[in-house]
Amino acid sequence: MYFIQVPSHVYLDKKLSRTSQNLYGLILSLSYKDGYCYATNKNLADMLEVSARTINYALSDLTKAELIHIEINSRNNFRKIMTIDTINGSKRLKTQKENEIKANPTRSKHKIERFVPEWMSEFEELLDNQ
């Protein structure tokens, strides 16, 4: 059993369909281990119970919204779908190194910086004022 989480900045984006939003959450879930998702459109469609054509449209929407980046290796017909971090205006591909840091923070040689999105700090201020 698995579950997907859709970040609020994606969930609240009125330009994206619910299928696109759910697909983004699914890509995040499937990217956790390796830093990218390699599922085929048919596999993604089966998981979300939609058609492969709907997945194709949703991937296009997510790419246009600059939420994902797709790399295709034509030699072995392999595709990587990676999420792009768009919170606070910073755009960067999530790398495998970042996922290793999150998976084993005590064994990592890399420094971990605490990142608090702007919307979260505003939410904390609202809670403090109540």
N, C-alpha and C positions, 0 to 999 in steps of 0.2 A: 504494500500500500504506500502511496505517496500523496503529497499535497503540493499545491502551488500557491505562492504568495505573489501578489501583484503590488508593486510599490505604489504609493499614493499618487505620485506625480504622473504615473502611467494610468492608473485607475480614474483619475479625475480629468484626464485629457479628453475633451469633448470631440476632438477630431478623429479619435480612434474608435473603431467598433469594439464591441464586447469580445468578439472573437480575437481581434488583434491584441487586446489587453490580456486575455487569458493565454494567448500564445506567448506573449512576452513573459508572463509568469512561468509558463511551462519551460521555455528556453532557459530562464534563470535556474530552475530546478535541475534541469538536465545538464547545465553547465557547471554545477557545483564542484564536481570532482576534477575535471580537466581544464576548466576555464573556458570551455566552448561546448556547443551542442553539435552533434553530428547526425542527428536523426533525419531520416528522409521525410519528404512531404507526406508520403503515405503513412508513415509511422506517427507523425504529428497529428495528421487527420484522424487516425484511429483513436489516439489518446483523447482528442477533443470532440470526437464524434461529429466531425464535419467532413466535407469533401476535400480532396487534395487541391482542387481549384481554389477553394476558400482559403486554404493555408497559403497558397501562392499569392493571393490578393493581400492577405494579412501580413505576410513577410515583406511584400512591396510597401505596404503602409508603414510598417515599423522601420524599414530602411529609409523611406522618405522623411519620417519623423526623427531620423538620426538616433534611434534607440538601439539598433542592431547594426552589425557589420558582417557581411558574408564574404568569406574567402573560398574560392573554388580552385582546387588543384586538378587541372585538366589531365595530368598524366595518369592518375589513378582514380579519377572521377570521385574525389573525396571533397566534402564540403564542411566548412567550419562556420557555425553561426555564433557570433560573440556579442554580448551586450555592451553598450556604451554608456558610461556613467554620465548622466546629464544634470545631476543635482548640483545646484550652486553654479551652474554655467561651466563646470569643468568637464571636458569631453576627453575620455581616454578609454582605451580598450582594457578590459580586465585581463590581466595576464595570469599565466599559470603560477608565477612566483607569488602574486598576491593571494591566490587561493591556498598555496602552501603555507603562507604566513598565517592565514586565518585557521587552517586546519591544525597547525602545530605551533602556536605562538611562543611556547617556551623553548622549543628547539631551534627556532629560526634565528639566523644571524642578522636578519633585516629588522630595522627599527619600525615599529608600528605606531602610526600617528592616529590619534583619535579624531575621527571625522564626524562632526555633528551638522547635519543639513540645516539650512536656514529655517525651513518650515518646522523642524523639530524644536529648535530653540524658541521660536515664537509660540509653539504649543506649550512648552514648559513654562513660559512667562504667563500665559493665560491661566494655567493651573495654579501657579504661585499666587496670582492676584485674587483667586476665589476664596 
